[in-house]
Amino acid sequence: MTAMAKAERRAHLWVEACLPLLALLSLMIVGQIGAVIQW
């Protein structure tokens, strides 16, 4: 049970760390697509 809780906490921390990076990446991709469409 404790090992499971540890793994869950680690996964939660990993998700919290990666979410801002994912959001930034998706924003950059959307910006690139918007720039291409404007051309």
Helices and strands as residue ranges (DSSP letters): H 2-38
